[in-house]
Amino acid sequence: MDFIKSQEEKLKGIIKESGYEIEKVTLVPSSRPDLGQYQFNGVMELAKINKMNPRIIADAIVEKMKESSDYSDVNVAGPGFINITFSDDVLSRYIDEIRKDVNVNIEKQDKKKIVIDYGGPNVAKALHVGHLRSANIGEALKRLAREVNFEVIGDIHLGDWGRPLGLVILELKKRYPDWVYFNENYEGDYPETCPIENKDLEEIYPYASAKAKEDEEYLEEARLITTKLQQKEKGYYDLWKQIVKISSDEVKRTYDKLNVSFDLWYGESDADEYVQPVINYLKEKGLTSESQGALVIDVSLPGDTTEIPPLLLVKSNGAVSYETTDLATIWQRMKDFNPDEIWYVVDKRQELHFEQVFRAAYKSGIVPENVKLEFIGFGTMNGKDGKPFKTRDGGVMRLAELMETVREETLKKFNPNITGKERDEISELVSVGALKYADLLPNRSTDYIFDIEKFSDFNGKTGVYILYSTVRMRSLLSKAKEAGEEIGSVTKFANETDRNVALKLLEMPSSINEAMYDKSLSEISEYLYQLINTYNNFYNANKVLGEEDVELKKSWLGLTKATYNAVSVLLNILGIEEPEKM
């Protein structure tokens, strides 16, 4: 149990010993550090229940608390607010536990199995800045959930099965009609590798998409090829598999650079075999109806204050909708993994779509009521003009281009003594850290301005500042070890700067719990900055390695190790890798 939780339980016992019943005790960092480190503000509620003067209750509780050596000072302010200052002994013992094992400072939760759907790029298209947020937030949530003891399965959910692939294959057929994939009489083996590269696909799709908007005949041909593909017709299906592979390999290379990974590389195609069983199941349940030639499900509920349109299962032209594909994917996930929860990390503008899908899943019994389906929407990354981030010529910026732009900006402030291959490797880690931290710092659901110059700065609330400070902390520990100094137990505090670091470490469990509750990384990003900043205030005010008091030096090095342990865990949750040096 973390320190604050154990202290809350202890105070609960003291309150009961004082003659008062209380269900839950909550301690919060004090808004008046001159009066105490933490506050208990629950006396007013006790006074209301017991119909007593709150000051009398507070005084009685404080008298009992003074019997414990855990507190160096307890006092009552105002009508009954209890201020608490912990003794250095009890505080230092707990911080030393963090030095030995940082997991004591993380509240583990009961096991549950979660599938997280994040990433969601389309095959044969270039990743753009819009793909950053889903992958970045989803990866961090996956790591966060694992940190608190959940079993998590991350699925990229590729867009690999719709008309876009039909358009790509059609255009390839137009350009390369002699390819064996398009020869209906061909009986031999197909090539082992695709005859084109990913860069060709990234040019072909925009061209084919634009042409289909102008040429109805071309669009109809694409529809026919899409049908052949989805019927797994020989040749077309074999070419499709190769296109998916080269596109997925490129996506993986980019996401690897962002420290983003997936347990499953499933796509819409993997759920295809469940589409018809889902439709049949819904029909048998009597939940479907026809509307203007289309097959739909009514998903409205009593008490709806806004109209929720019916979920479209099959369009009037016979095509299956994305909603049906998502229902089939849920069907597959329930069958394969039987999760307790499924999270969807997607653009907040898709909220209505998922509201319809979730309602249909619950209404039909595809998902039982005790399984949680959660929409985790996020806002857009915008440029300084407040509009979606674009290139200088007004096009959608590719993710790789954004990453390179941030790297170039970061390099401007780099140590000139770091050169060659080492400079390239470190600059990539730092720039990725800067990009990821900047993306995770704002509240998940809000749109935010991405300012490359600001977020690449070595000062302020940036990933660069976080990483530089972390490297310096690790360097201090390395220098101490090289000098034969002992990184000892945390046994004493000399001033407010070292004590403040210890107190800030106590807030780590609540920041993780809040992030888990809100499914947002802004709490952890903000706390990480505060912890680093508090440590830097200590570092700048004290000469750790030059301290003459040997025991204090050991203790300060122990405090540094405890802080570094906590920072490393938080960086790992955010998916940010620390460089060797900067």
Secondary structure, DSSP 4 states (H G I P E B T S, - for coil): --HHHHHHHHHHHHHHHTT---S---EEE-S-TTT-SEEE--HHHHHHHHTS-HHHHHHHHHHHHTTSTTEEEEEEETTTEEEEEE-HHHHHHHHHHHHH-GGGGS------EEEEE---PBTTS--BTHHHHHHHHHHHHHHHHHHTT-EEEEE--BB-SSHHHHHHHHHHHHH-TTSGGG-TT--SPPPSS-SS-HHHHHHHHHHHHHHHHH-HHHHHHHHHHHHHHHTT-TTHHHHHHHHHHHHHHHHHHHHHHTT---SB--BGGGGHHHHHHHHHHHHHTT-EEEETTEEEE----TT-SS--PPEEEE-TTSPBPHHHHHHHHHHHHHHHH--SEEEEEEEGGGHHHHHHHHHHHHHHTSS-TTSEEEEEEE--EE-TTSSB-B-TTSSBPBHHHHHHHHHHHHHTTS-TT--HHHHHHHHHHHHHHHHHHHHHSS-TTS-EE--HHHHT-SSSSSHHHHHHHHHHHHHHHHHHHHTT----------SHHHHHHHHHHTTHHHHHHHHHHHT-SHHHHHHHHHHHHHHHHHHHHS-TTT-S-HHHHHHHHHHHHHHHHHHHHHHHHTT-PPPS--
